[in-house]
Amino acid sequence: MSETGHSGINRPFSWLKKILQITEKTVAPDSLLPNVRTAVDLFGWERYDLGNPVAEAVTGVAASDNINLATVPEGVLRYYLHVSCGHDDALNLLNLCLQVVTDGQTVAVAPAFLLMNELPISTGISRPILLRPGEFLRCRSAPAPAGAATLIMSASFIDLEPGEYIAPL
């Protein structure tokens, strides 16, 4: 850098034109309105606006030992920001475990929790999780809740297009 604070390299960001696929001659936005400026979310932070993620909540069938969130559809990657599971069984101590189900195999993504019978009870993931198409999240209980009690699971996620970048939290 020079003493003036400039690098001395005076070239346009031609790679930006190529990446954004700008192929025709365009008018600079400030020539249309002096207060208009272009903005590109290069780092992916805009997607973290808490109004954007879709919340999903599912209540399980009474006396079932697991509950599943929806399977990730083809063509997207699902980035779970928050996931929690719990129960409303006041009679039993339940050991809950969050799992990713992929190709018929299950992998625990959070330690199992022995949840006391003080209601409401819930536990969740400690970091975001990225799932590919065909995978889903499951909350498994051992033992199953009592007959009138259910497992409850909720999540907040962002669906990403293949190749889309989002900065890690």
NUSE-577141 format. One record per residue (C-alpha): residue in one letter; residue number from 1; y, x, z. Coordinates in nm, 2 decimals, padded with zeros to 4 digits, always signed. Each point is the difference from the previous one (the first is absolute). Layout:
BEGIN
+----+-----+--------+--------+--------+
| aa |   i |      y |      x |      z |
+----+-----+--------+--------+--------+
|  A | NUM |      Y |      X |      Z |
...
+----+-----+--------+--------+--------+
***
This chain:
BEGIN
+----+-----+--------+--------+--------+
| aa |   i |      y |      x |      z |
+----+-----+--------+--------+--------+
|  M |   1 | +00.00 | +00.00 | +00.00 |
|  S |   2 | +00.35 | +00.11 | -00.07 |
|  E |   3 | +00.29 | +00.02 | +00.25 |
|  T |   4 | +00.11 | -00.34 | -00.11 |
|  G |   5 | -00.32 | -00.16 | +00.10 |
|  H |   6 | -00.12 | -00.07 | -00.36 |
|  S |   7 | -00.33 | +00.13 | -00.14 |
|  G |   8 | +00.16 | +00.09 | -00.34 |
|  I |   9 | -00.26 | -00.21 | -00.18 |
|  N |  10 | +00.18 | -00.27 | -00.19 |
|  R |  11 | -00.27 | -00.20 | -00.18 |
|  P |  12 | -00.08 | -00.37 | +00.01 |
|  F |  13 | -00.31 | -00.13 | +00.16 |
|  S |  14 | -00.18 | -00.04 | -00.33 |
|  W |  15 | -00.33 | -00.06 | +00.18 |
|  L |  16 | +00.14 | -00.31 | +00.15 |
|  K |  17 | +00.06 | -00.15 | -00.34 |
|  K |  18 | -00.35 | +00.08 | -00.10 |
|  I |  19 | -00.16 | -00.14 | +00.32 |
|  L |  20 | +00.20 | -00.32 | -00.02 |
|  Q |  21 | -00.08 | -00.03 | -00.37 |
|  I |  22 | +00.36 | -00.03 | -00.12 |
|  T |  23 | -00.03 | +00.03 | -00.37 |
|  E |  24 | +00.32 | -00.16 | -00.13 |
|  K |  25 | +00.36 | +00.10 | +00.04 |
|  T |  26 | +00.14 | -00.18 | +00.31 |
|  V |  27 | +00.34 | -00.08 | +00.14 |
|  A |  28 | +00.08 | +00.16 | +00.33 |
|  P |  29 | +00.01 | -00.27 | +00.28 |
|  D |  30 | +00.34 | +00.11 | +00.12 |
|  S |  31 | +00.15 | -00.08 | -00.34 |
|  L |  32 | -00.11 | -00.37 | +00.04 |
|  L |  33 | +00.13 | -00.03 | +00.36 |
|  P |  34 | +00.16 | +00.28 | +00.19 |
|  N |  35 | -00.19 | -00.08 | +00.32 |
|  V |  36 | -00.34 | -00.01 | -00.15 |
|  R |  37 | -00.23 | +00.30 | +00.06 |
|  T |  38 | -00.36 | +00.04 | -00.09 |
|  A |  39 | -00.26 | +00.05 | +00.27 |
|  V |  40 | -00.36 | +00.11 | -00.02 |
|  D |  41 | -00.22 | -00.01 | +00.30 |
|  L |  42 | -00.15 | +00.34 | -00.06 |
|  F |  43 | -00.16 | +00.03 | +00.34 |
|  G |  44 | -00.15 | -00.34 | +00.04 |
|  W |  45 | +00.18 | -00.11 | +00.32 |
|  E |  46 | +00.12 | -00.33 | -00.15 |
|  R |  47 | -00.35 | -00.14 | +00.01 |
|  Y |  48 | -00.01 | +00.03 | +00.38 |
|  D |  49 | +00.26 | -00.28 | +00.04 |
|  L |  50 | -00.18 | -00.22 | +00.26 |
|  G |  51 | +00.09 | -00.30 | -00.21 |
|  N |  52 | -00.22 | +00.12 | -00.29 |
|  P |  53 | -00.35 | +00.05 | +00.16 |
|  V |  54 | -00.22 | -00.30 | -00.01 |
|  A |  55 | -00.15 | -00.11 | +00.33 |
|  E |  56 | -00.36 | -00.11 | +00.01 |
|  A |  57 | -00.15 | -00.17 | +00.30 |
|  V |  58 | -00.36 | -00.13 | +00.03 |
|  T |  59 | -00.18 | -00.18 | +00.29 |
|  G |  60 | -00.37 | +00.04 | +00.01 |
|  V |  61 | -00.27 | -00.26 | +00.04 |
|  A |  62 | -00.10 | -00.07 | +00.35 |
|  A |  63 | -00.28 | +00.22 | +00.13 |
|  S |  64 | +00.01 | +00.23 | -00.31 |
|  D |  65 | -00.02 | +00.37 | +00.08 |
|  N |  66 | +00.24 | +00.11 | -00.29 |
|  I |  67 | +00.31 | -00.10 | -00.19 |
|  N |  68 | +00.12 | +00.13 | -00.34 |
|  L |  69 | +00.33 | +00.03 | -00.17 |
|  A |  70 | +00.02 | -00.07 | -00.37 |
|  T |  71 | -00.16 | +00.25 | -00.24 |
|  V |  72 | +00.25 | +00.22 | -00.19 |
|  P |  73 | +00.02 | -00.14 | -00.35 |
|  E |  74 | -00.05 | +00.20 | -00.32 |
|  G |  75 | +00.31 | +00.19 | -00.13 |
|  V |  76 | +00.17 | +00.07 | +00.33 |
|  L |  77 | -00.03 | +00.22 | +00.30 |
|  R |  78 | +00.07 | -00.17 | +00.34 |
|  Y |  79 | +00.20 | +00.20 | +00.25 |
|  Y |  80 | -00.04 | -00.15 | +00.34 |
|  L |  81 | +00.29 | +00.07 | +00.23 |
|  H |  82 | -00.12 | -00.20 | +00.30 |
|  V |  83 | -00.34 | -00.14 | +00.08 |
|  S |  84 | -00.11 | -00.16 | +00.33 |
|  C |  85 | -00.29 | -00.20 | +00.12 |
|  G |  86 | -00.07 | -00.18 | +00.32 |
|  H |  87 | -00.18 | -00.30 | +00.15 |
|  D |  88 | +00.06 | -00.30 | +00.22 |
|  D |  89 | -00.32 | +00.02 | +00.20 |
|  A |  90 | +00.09 | -00.03 | +00.37 |
|  L |  91 | -00.37 | +00.01 | +00.11 |
|  N |  92 | -00.13 | +00.33 | -00.15 |
|  L |  93 | +00.10 | +00.37 | -00.03 |
|  L |  94 | -00.01 | +00.07 | -00.37 |
|  N |  95 | -00.02 | +00.34 | -00.17 |
|  L |  96 | +00.21 | -00.02 | -00.32 |
|  C |  97 | +00.00 | +00.25 | -00.28 |
|  L |  98 | +00.21 | +00.01 | -00.32 |
|  Q |  99 | -00.20 | +00.11 | -00.31 |
|  V | 100 | +00.06 | +00.06 | -00.37 |
|  V | 101 | -00.28 | -00.15 | -00.21 |
|  T | 102 | -00.05 | +00.20 | -00.32 |
|  D | 103 | -00.30 | -00.04 | -00.24 |
|  G | 104 | -00.20 | -00.17 | +00.27 |
|  Q | 105 | +00.06 | +00.28 | +00.26 |
|  T | 106 | +00.22 | -00.03 | +00.30 |
|  V | 107 | +00.23 | +00.27 | +00.14 |
|  A | 108 | +00.18 | -00.04 | +00.33 |
|  V | 109 | +00.37 | +00.06 | -00.03 |
|  A | 110 | +00.10 | -00.06 | +00.36 |
|  P | 111 | -00.19 | +00.07 | +00.32 |
|  A | 112 | -00.20 | -00.28 | +00.16 |
|  F | 113 | +00.18 | -00.17 | +00.28 |
|  L | 114 | -00.15 | -00.18 | +00.29 |
|  L | 115 | +00.24 | -00.29 | +00.04 |
|  M | 116 | +00.03 | -00.17 | +00.33 |
|  N | 117 | +00.02 | -00.37 | +00.03 |
|  E | 118 | +00.38 | -00.02 | +00.06 |
|  L | 119 | +00.14 | -00.20 | -00.28 |
|  P | 120 | +00.14 | +00.06 | -00.26 |
|  I | 121 | -00.19 | +00.31 | -00.09 |
|  S | 122 | +00.04 | +00.22 | -00.31 |
|  T | 123 | -00.04 | +00.35 | -00.12 |
|  G | 124 | +00.11 | +00.17 | -00.33 |
|  I | 125 | +00.01 | +00.31 | -00.22 |
|  S | 126 | +00.21 | +00.30 | +00.10 |
|  R | 127 | +00.10 | +00.09 | -00.36 |
|  P | 128 | +00.03 | -00.16 | -00.34 |
|  I | 129 | -00.31 | -00.03 | -00.22 |
|  L | 130 | -00.03 | +00.00 | -00.38 |
|  L | 131 | -00.29 | -00.21 | -00.15 |
|  R | 132 | -00.12 | +00.00 | -00.36 |
|  P | 133 | -00.11 | -00.30 | -00.20 |
|  G | 134 | -00.32 | -00.17 | +00.14 |
|  E | 135 | +00.05 | +00.13 | +00.36 |
|  F | 136 | +00.10 | -00.21 | +00.30 |
|  L | 137 | +00.07 | +00.02 | +00.37 |
|  R | 138 | -00.24 | -00.15 | +00.26 |
|  C | 139 | +00.03 | -00.05 | +00.37 |
|  R | 140 | -00.35 | +00.00 | +00.17 |
|  S | 141 | -00.07 | -00.11 | +00.35 |
|  A | 142 | -00.29 | +00.09 | +00.23 |
|  P | 143 | -00.11 | -00.24 | +00.13 |
|  A | 144 | +00.12 | -00.30 | -00.20 |
|  P | 145 | +00.26 | -00.22 | +00.17 |
|  A | 146 | -00.12 | -00.31 | +00.19 |
|  G | 147 | -00.06 | -00.32 | -00.20 |
|  A | 148 | +00.36 | -00.14 | +00.03 |
|  A | 149 | +00.18 | +00.34 | -00.04 |
|  T | 150 | +00.10 | +00.17 | -00.32 |
|  L | 151 | +00.10 | +00.34 | -00.13 |
|  I | 152 | +00.35 | +00.03 | -00.13 |
|  M | 153 | +00.12 | +00.26 | -00.26 |
|  S | 154 | +00.35 | +00.05 | -00.15 |
|  A | 155 | +00.15 | +00.27 | -00.23 |
|  S | 156 | +00.31 | +00.10 | -00.18 |
|  F | 157 | -00.05 | +00.18 | -00.34 |
|  I | 158 | +00.16 | +00.10 | -00.32 |
|  D | 159 | -00.18 | -00.02 | -00.33 |
|  L | 160 | +00.06 | +00.30 | -00.22 |
|  E | 161 | -00.05 | +00.04 | -00.38 |
|  P | 162 | -00.22 | +00.29 | -00.10 |
|  G | 163 | +00.22 | +00.31 | -00.01 |
|  E | 164 | +00.28 | -00.15 | +00.21 |
|  Y | 165 | +00.13 | +00.23 | +00.26 |
|  I | 166 | +00.09 | -00.10 | +00.36 |
|  A | 167 | +00.10 | +00.25 | +00.26 |
|  P | 168 | -00.24 | +00.02 | +00.30 |
|  L | 169 | +00.13 | -00.14 | +00.32 |
+----+-----+--------+--------+--------+
***
